[in-house]
Amino acid sequence: MKKTSLIILCSLLFSGCQISSPKQNFTSPEAQIKGAQANIEEDQENQIAYQCEAGKSALAVLFDQVGKANVGIKEYSFGKQVIAINQIVQGDNKVWLYTIDDKEATASADSYICQGEEKIKWELK
């Protein structure tokens, strides 16, 4: 029994695992709530959602929602791609993508014409 305990202890020490008391890893409920709120705020900074308006493109309604000056676009042969919203520029392997009623869009935002009050959501992914 002592030999088994010694082998387990040595394995833990040599594998880089640390044995610590529960008090060292305890996070107060207040700190956990603050941490969760920080994640929510961060997520909200990297997304915007709005109801579409029939007859307008998803891009035109984005301009209406945040102001044309707050949207960066780049033109390609397939249409316009949003590269920045509210001064948050895509990069680090993340791009601005949009969904229509929680389904991935299959057209550029300037070519998608709203049919009614679809929910458009932009996220930096």
Backbone as ProteinMPNN parsed JSONL, in Angstrom:
{"seq_chain_A": "MKKTSLIILCSLLFSGCQISSPKQNFTSPEAQIKGAQANIEEDQENQIAYQCEAGKSALAVLFDQVGKANVGIKEYSFGKQVIAINQIVQGDNKVWLYTIDDKEATASADSYICQGEEKIKWELK", "coords_chain_A": {"N_chain_A": [[0.825, -1.191, 0.0], [1.919, 1.283, 0.845], [3.933, 1.499, -1.025], [2.485, 1.762, -3.426], [1.194, 4.225, -3.03], [3.441, 5.879, -2.933], [4.397, 5.584, -5.551], [2.302, 6.731, -7.049], [2.387, 9.358, -6.063], [4.969, 10.127, -6.916], [4.6, 9.931, -9.677], [2.745, 11.964, -10.141], [4.253, 14.204, -9.403], [6.398, 14.149, -11.25], [5.041, 14.347, -13.646], [4.276, 16.912, -13.863], [2.004, 17.779, -12.686], [0.239, 19.594, -10.202], [-0.294, 19.489, -6.756], [-2.695, 20.944, -4.89], [-4.25, 22.832, -2.3], [-7.825, 23.02, -1.775], [-8.567, 25.629, -1.073], [-6.804, 27.353, -2.376], [-7.663, 27.388, -5.022], [-10.169, 28.442, -4.955], [-12.826, 30.463, -6.046], [-14.659, 33.303, -5.455], [-18.28, 33.613, -5.435], [-19.066, 36.172, -6.288], [-16.878, 37.031, -7.817], [-16.983, 35.117, -9.832], [-19.415, 35.802, -11.078], [-18.819, 38.406, -11.972], [-16.796, 37.766, -13.798], [-18.27, 36.282, -15.677], [-19.998, 38.284, -16.592], [-18.15, 39.959, -17.82], [-17.391, 38.392, -20.016], [-19.796, 38.297, -21.432], [-20.163, 41.018, -22.092], [-17.941, 41.361, -23.713], [-18.541, 39.606, -25.807], [-20.805, 40.914, -26.793], [-19.688, 43.213, -27.831], [-18.523, 42.32, -30.132], [-20.53, 41.721, -31.87], [-23.578, 42.453, -33.633], [-27.032, 42.883, -33.87], [-30.111, 43.058, -35.663], [-33.431, 43.887, -36.855], [-34.433, 43.206, -40.118], [-35.414, 45.248, -42.949], [-38.012, 45.165, -45.204], [-37.274, 45.014, -48.648], [-34.857, 46.386, -48.492], [-31.279, 46.078, -48.593], [-29.255, 43.83, -46.618], [-26.873, 45.057, -45.943], [-27.458, 47.803, -46.308], [-29.285, 48.205, -44.24], [-27.62, 47.691, -42.087], [-25.931, 49.92, -42.328], [-27.862, 51.872, -41.684], [-28.297, 51.208, -39.004], [-25.824, 51.486, -37.56], [-24.56, 53.597, -38.688], [-23.145, 54.828, -41.645], [-20.483, 55.652, -41.691], [-19.354, 54.107, -39.747], [-18.927, 51.604, -40.708], [-16.765, 49.5, -42.311], [-15.926, 48.577, -45.578], [-15.013, 46.295, -48.211], [-14.615, 45.955, -51.641], [-15.365, 43.295, -53.831], [-15.401, 40.979, -56.63], [-17.648, 39.408, -56.23], [-19.241, 40.939, -54.621], [-19.783, 43.294, -51.9], [-17.768, 43.176, -49.0], [-18.021, 43.225, -45.54], [-15.656, 44.58, -43.447], [-15.148, 45.878, -41.122], [-16.815, 46.963, -38.189], [-18.162, 49.461, -36.227], [-15.56, 50.404, -35.604], [-14.213, 48.078, -35.046], [-12.054, 46.041, -36.414], [-11.767, 43.336, -38.643], [-9.536, 40.534, -38.315], [-6.621, 38.642, -37.266], [-7.303, 35.996, -37.948], [-10.07, 36.166, -37.814], [-13.249, 37.052, -39.09], [-15.852, 39.296, -40.183], [-19.013, 38.023, -40.219], [-22.366, 37.322, -41.307], [-25.653, 36.296, -40.238], [-28.898, 35.122, -41.165], [-31.856, 35.025, -39.63], [-30.593, 33.236, -37.849], [-29.283, 31.5, -39.608], [-26.575, 30.704, -41.717], [-25.492, 33.165, -43.986], [-25.669, 33.178, -47.553], [-25.03, 34.902, -49.477], [-23.513, 38.02, -50.468], [-23.702, 40.855, -48.269], [-24.617, 43.181, -49.475], [-26.043, 42.24, -51.605], [-28.071, 40.689, -50.59], [-31.435, 40.952, -50.284], [-33.831, 42.022, -48.065], [-36.748, 40.283, -47.072], [-38.771, 40.609, -45.269], [-39.185, 40.907, -41.89], [-36.715, 39.704, -41.067], [-34.241, 38.461, -38.816], [-31.148, 39.841, -38.616], [-27.837, 39.113, -37.89], [-24.636, 40.11, -37.092], [-21.407, 38.847, -36.58], [-18.142, 38.678, -35.242], [-16.091, 36.279, -36.197]], "CA_chain_A": [[0.0, 0.0, 0.0], [2.799, 2.444, 0.895], [4.665, 1.542, -2.286], [1.545, 2.272, -4.43], [1.025, 5.658, -2.761], [4.684, 6.535, -3.315], [4.463, 5.577, -7.013], [1.327, 7.721, -7.515], [2.92, 10.678, -5.723], [6.092, 10.407, -7.821], [4.035, 10.131, -11.02], [2.151, 13.3, -10.178], [5.313, 15.203, -9.349], [7.181, 14.14, -12.484], [4.211, 14.676, -14.814], [4.027, 18.351, -13.889], [0.751, 18.096, -11.99], [0.441, 20.21, -8.906], [-1.291, 19.184, -5.735], [-2.936, 22.182, -4.154], [-5.414, 22.771, -1.431], [-9.007, 23.615, -2.399], [-8.647, 27.058, -0.785], [-6.016, 28.099, -3.353], [-8.382, 27.461, -6.288], [-11.526, 28.924, -4.719], [-13.209, 31.76, -6.594], [-15.901, 33.707, -4.82], [-19.404, 33.753, -6.368], [-19.059, 37.523, -6.857], [-15.863, 37.065, -8.871], [-17.485, 34.309, -10.943], [-20.447, 36.588, -11.764], [-18.128, 39.48, -12.695], [-16.128, 37.148, -14.939], [-19.294, 35.948, -16.668], [-20.463, 39.542, -17.18], [-17.098, 40.451, -18.715], [-17.484, 37.625, -21.253], [-21.004, 38.724, -22.143], [-19.898, 42.335, -22.664], [-16.987, 41.188, -24.796], [-19.278, 39.02, -26.916], [-21.698, 41.913, -27.353], [-18.892, 44.162, -28.6], [-18.155, 41.699, -31.391], [-21.718, 41.348, -32.622], [-24.68, 43.401, -33.717], [-28.209, 42.23, -34.431], [-31.2, 43.979, -35.968], [-34.502, 43.404, -37.731], [-34.276, 43.685, -41.49], [-36.538, 46.0, -43.492], [-38.356, 44.639, -46.527], [-36.843, 45.795, -49.799], [-33.505, 46.936, -48.297], [-30.23, 45.058, -48.445], [-28.753, 43.66, -45.245], [-25.836, 46.067, -45.757], [-28.101, 49.119, -46.151], [-29.866, 48.278, -42.896], [-26.47, 47.831, -41.186], [-25.572, 51.344, -42.386], [-28.882, 52.594, -40.923], [-28.194, 50.889, -37.582], [-24.6, 51.96, -36.913], [-24.019, 54.742, -39.42], [-22.286, 54.411, -42.751], [-19.086, 55.931, -41.347], [-18.896, 53.098, -38.79], [-18.845, 50.31, -41.379], [-15.713, 49.405, -43.317], [-16.221, 47.559, -46.583], [-14.053, 46.069, -49.278], [-15.359, 45.465, -52.797], [-14.855, 42.148, -54.568], [-16.235, 40.669, -57.788], [-18.899, 38.806, -55.763], [-19.999, 41.928, -53.854], [-19.072, 44.02, -50.844], [-17.538, 42.438, -47.769], [-17.839, 44.064, -44.35], [-14.379, 44.261, -42.797], [-15.09, 46.561, -39.823], [-18.06, 47.516, -37.653], [-17.897, 50.247, -35.011], [-14.111, 50.493, -35.423], [-13.63, 46.77, -34.756], [-11.613, 45.555, -37.713], [-11.478, 41.906, -38.656], [-8.126, 40.186, -38.345], [-6.26, 37.522, -36.389], [-8.1, 34.85, -38.403], [-11.491, 36.381, -37.565], [-13.888, 37.892, -40.097], [-17.24, 39.651, -39.92], [-19.977, 37.197, -40.945], [-23.722, 37.573, -40.852], [-26.653, 35.237, -40.354], [-30.283, 35.538, -41.392], [-32.649, 34.139, -38.766], [-29.648, 32.258, -37.304], [-28.744, 30.624, -40.652], [-25.466, 31.355, -42.403], [-25.824, 33.838, -45.238], [-25.012, 32.6, -48.734], [-24.831, 36.005, -50.422], [-22.911, 39.197, -49.849], [-24.71, 41.658, -47.573], [-25.203, 44.183, -50.366], [-26.93, 41.591, -52.566], [-29.208, 40.057, -49.916], [-32.561, 41.88, -50.104], [-34.72, 41.553, -47.002], [-38.111, 39.955, -47.477], [-39.701, 41.046, -44.223], [-38.491, 41.313, -40.66], [-35.734, 38.716, -40.66], [-33.237, 38.913, -37.841], [-29.782, 39.822, -39.137], [-26.86, 39.219, -36.804], [-23.232, 40.137, -37.504], [-20.488, 38.409, -35.539], [-16.734, 38.55, -35.587], [-15.755, 34.862, -35.932]], "C_chain_A": [[0.872, 1.258, 0.0], [3.545, 2.609, -0.421], [3.777, 2.125, -3.395], [1.354, 3.77, -4.258], [2.259, 6.438, -3.191], [4.802, 6.622, -4.839], [3.512, 6.631, -7.581], [1.844, 9.127, -7.252], [4.068, 11.059, -6.655], [5.594, 10.669, -9.241], [3.457, 11.522, -11.158], [3.225, 14.378, -10.209], [6.09, 15.28, -10.658], [6.364, 14.48, -13.718], [3.878, 16.16, -14.862], [2.727, 18.74, -13.211], [1.081, 18.701, -10.643], [-0.679, 19.777, -7.978], [-1.477, 20.453, -4.936], [-4.179, 22.024, -3.312], [-6.595, 23.434, -2.117], [-9.095, 25.117, -2.18], [-7.9, 27.88, -1.829], [-6.773, 28.298, -4.665], [-9.788, 28.018, -6.136], [-11.735, 30.312, -5.315], [-14.561, 32.117, -5.999], [-17.021, 33.799, -5.849], [-19.445, 35.131, -7.022], [-18.063, 37.623, -8.002], [-16.314, 36.252, -10.079], [-18.52, 35.082, -11.748], [-19.79, 37.705, -12.564], [-17.423, 38.936, -13.925], [-17.104, 36.806, -16.042], [-19.795, 37.209, -17.349], [-19.424, 40.1, -18.148], [-17.147, 39.71, -20.048], [-18.686, 38.048, -22.073], [-20.756, 40.07, -22.809], [-18.941, 42.218, -23.846], [-17.684, 40.604, -26.019], [-20.162, 40.054, -27.58], [-20.935, 42.945, -28.17], [-18.599, 43.621, -29.996], [-19.365, 41.176, -32.165], [-22.737, 42.472, -32.624], [-25.835, 42.679, -34.392], [-29.303, 43.273, -34.643], [-32.241, 43.293, -36.82], [-34.288, 44.017, -39.115], [-35.528, 44.462, -41.903], [-36.784, 45.537, -44.917], [-37.915, 45.595, -47.629], [-35.463, 46.405, -49.686], [-32.505, 45.789, -48.208], [-29.806, 44.973, -46.977], [-27.675, 44.697, -44.948], [-26.433, 47.454, -45.544], [-28.7, 49.271, -44.756], [-28.756, 48.356, -41.847], [-26.008, 49.283, -41.152], [-26.561, 52.167, -41.563], [-28.692, 52.415, -39.42], [-26.977, 51.529, -36.916], [-24.001, 53.192, -37.583], [-23.023, 54.286, -40.461], [-20.802, 54.611, -42.435], [-18.504, 54.873, -40.407], [-18.809, 51.698, -39.388], [-17.748, 50.381, -42.429], [-16.053, 48.303, -44.291], [-15.079, 47.453, -47.579], [-14.839, 45.447, -50.432], [-14.606, 44.329, -53.49], [-15.778, 41.908, -55.764], [-17.588, 40.084, -57.368], [-19.764, 39.768, -54.965], [-19.136, 42.594, -52.799], [-18.965, 43.149, -49.6], [-17.325, 43.431, -46.636], [-16.548, 43.621, -43.672], [-14.226, 44.946, -41.444], [-16.484, 47.071, -39.459], [-17.715, 48.217, -36.353], [-16.425, 50.233, -34.619], [-13.477, 49.186, -34.962], [-13.335, 46.128, -36.101], [-11.315, 44.058, -37.622], [-9.981, 41.671, -38.763], [-7.864, 39.054, -37.38], [-7.134, 36.306, -36.672], [-9.577, 34.956, -38.052], [-12.037, 37.322, -38.623], [-15.322, 38.199, -39.667], [-18.135, 38.807, -40.829], [-21.371, 37.525, -40.443], [-24.613, 36.362, -41.069], [-28.02, 35.879, -40.563], [-31.149, 34.546, -40.629], [-31.804, 32.95, -38.295], [-29.154, 31.226, -38.318], [-27.662, 31.393, -41.399], [-25.923, 31.95, -43.725], [-25.045, 33.196, -46.383], [-24.769, 33.651, -49.806], [-24.16, 37.154, -49.695], [-24.024, 40.079, -49.278], [-25.348, 42.708, -48.463], [-26.143, 43.549, -51.388], [-28.11, 40.874, -51.909], [-30.279, 41.117, -49.656], [-33.544, 41.27, -49.106], [-36.137, 41.351, -47.532], [-39.148, 40.489, -46.49], [-38.913, 41.516, -43.02], [-37.554, 40.215, -40.174], [-34.803, 39.324, -39.624], [-31.868, 38.746, -38.483], [-28.836, 39.984, -37.955], [-25.459, 39.113, -37.403], [-22.385, 39.71, -36.325], [-19.078, 38.356, -36.09], [-16.312, 37.143, -35.189], [-14.443, 34.508, -36.573]], "O_chain_A": [[0.605, 2.195, -0.752], [3.763, 3.73, -0.88], [4.259, 2.902, -4.219], [1.353, 4.509, -5.243], [2.145, 7.53, -3.748], [5.263, 7.636, -5.362], [3.884, 7.354, -8.505], [1.751, 9.995, -8.119], [4.129, 12.192, -7.131], [6.121, 11.543, -9.93], [3.655, 12.185, -12.176], [3.115, 15.351, -10.955], [6.405, 16.375, -11.124], [6.931, 14.864, -14.741], [3.253, 16.617, -15.819], [2.385, 19.922, -13.169], [2.086, 18.356, -10.023], [-1.846, 19.709, -8.364], [-0.522, 20.98, -4.366], [-5.041, 21.189, -3.586], [-6.405, 24.317, -2.954], [-9.648, 25.822, -3.024], [-8.317, 28.995, -2.141], [-6.541, 29.291, -5.355], [-10.534, 28.06, -7.114], [-10.925, 31.217, -5.113], [-15.497, 31.318, -6.04], [-16.749, 34.037, -7.026], [-19.819, 35.247, -8.189], [-18.356, 38.223, -9.036], [-16.064, 36.641, -11.219], [-18.507, 35.027, -12.978], [-20.159, 37.935, -13.716], [-17.445, 39.567, -14.981], [-16.808, 37.013, -17.219], [-20.0, 37.212, -18.563], [-19.782, 40.655, -19.187], [-16.966, 40.322, -21.1], [-18.595, 38.145, -23.297], [-21.102, 40.249, -23.977], [-19.11, 42.896, -24.859], [-17.45, 41.052, -27.141], [-20.266, 40.079, -28.806], [-21.489, 43.503, -29.118], [-18.445, 44.396, -30.94], [-19.233, 40.294, -33.013], [-22.754, 43.325, -31.737], [-25.64, 41.953, -35.367], [-29.404, 44.245, -33.895], [-31.981, 42.257, -37.431], [-33.999, 45.206, -39.244], [-36.577, 44.34, -41.27], [-35.868, 45.52, -45.739], [-38.142, 46.803, -47.563], [-34.932, 46.9, -50.68], [-32.844, 44.678, -47.8], [-29.977, 45.918, -46.206], [-27.572, 45.169, -43.816], [-25.962, 48.203, -44.688], [-28.628, 50.346, -44.16], [-28.927, 49.016, -40.823], [-25.725, 49.822, -40.082], [-26.152, 53.063, -40.824], [-28.899, 53.352, -38.649], [-27.094, 52.063, -35.813], [-23.031, 53.761, -37.083], [-22.158, 53.453, -40.187], [-19.963, 53.821, -42.867], [-17.284, 54.759, -40.289], [-18.636, 50.719, -38.662], [-17.794, 51.219, -43.329], [-16.428, 47.205, -43.879], [-14.294, 48.382, -47.764], [-15.63, 44.526, -50.227], [-13.395, 44.392, -53.703], [-16.815, 42.558, -55.892], [-18.575, 40.251, -58.085], [-20.912, 39.447, -54.659], [-17.911, 42.469, -52.808], [-19.918, 42.482, -49.197], [-16.537, 44.369, -46.764], [-16.367, 42.444, -43.362], [-13.295, 44.646, -40.697], [-17.229, 47.547, -40.315], [-17.06, 47.646, -35.482], [-16.086, 50.07, -33.447], [-12.324, 49.18, -34.532], [-14.242, 45.724, -36.829], [-10.701, 43.582, -36.667], [-9.248, 42.529, -39.253], [-8.791, 38.556, -36.74], [-7.641, 35.666, -35.751], [-10.269, 33.94, -37.996], [-11.37, 38.281, -39.012], [-15.923, 37.458, -38.889], [-18.028, 38.871, -42.053], [-21.547, 37.953, -39.302], [-24.373, 35.528, -41.943], [-28.254, 37.027, -40.185], [-31.168, 33.358, -40.95], [-32.251, 31.804, -38.339], [-28.654, 30.174, -37.92], [-27.811, 32.582, -41.679], [-26.652, 31.315, -44.487], [-23.918, 32.734, -46.206], [-24.349, 33.326, -50.917], [-24.226, 37.257, -48.47], [-25.157, 40.046, -49.76], [-26.496, 43.093, -48.24], [-26.962, 44.251, -51.981], [-29.054, 40.49, -52.599], [-30.055, 42.062, -48.901], [-34.021, 40.15, -49.285], [-36.645, 42.141, -48.328], [-40.281, 40.781, -46.871], [-38.076, 42.414, -43.12], [-37.591, 39.838, -39.003], [-34.609, 40.538, -39.569], [-31.477, 37.638, -38.849], [-29.009, 40.876, -37.125], [-25.139, 38.164, -38.119], [-22.61, 40.153, -35.199], [-18.857, 38.029, -37.256], [-16.187, 36.837, -34.003], [-13.99, 33.368, -36.464]]}, "name": "protein", "num_of_chains": 1, "seq": "MKKTSLIILCSLLFSGCQISSPKQNFTSPEAQIKGAQANIEEDQENQIAYQCEAGKSALAVLFDQVGKANVGIKEYSFGKQVIAINQIVQGDNKVWLYTIDDKEATASADSYICQGEEKIKWELK"}
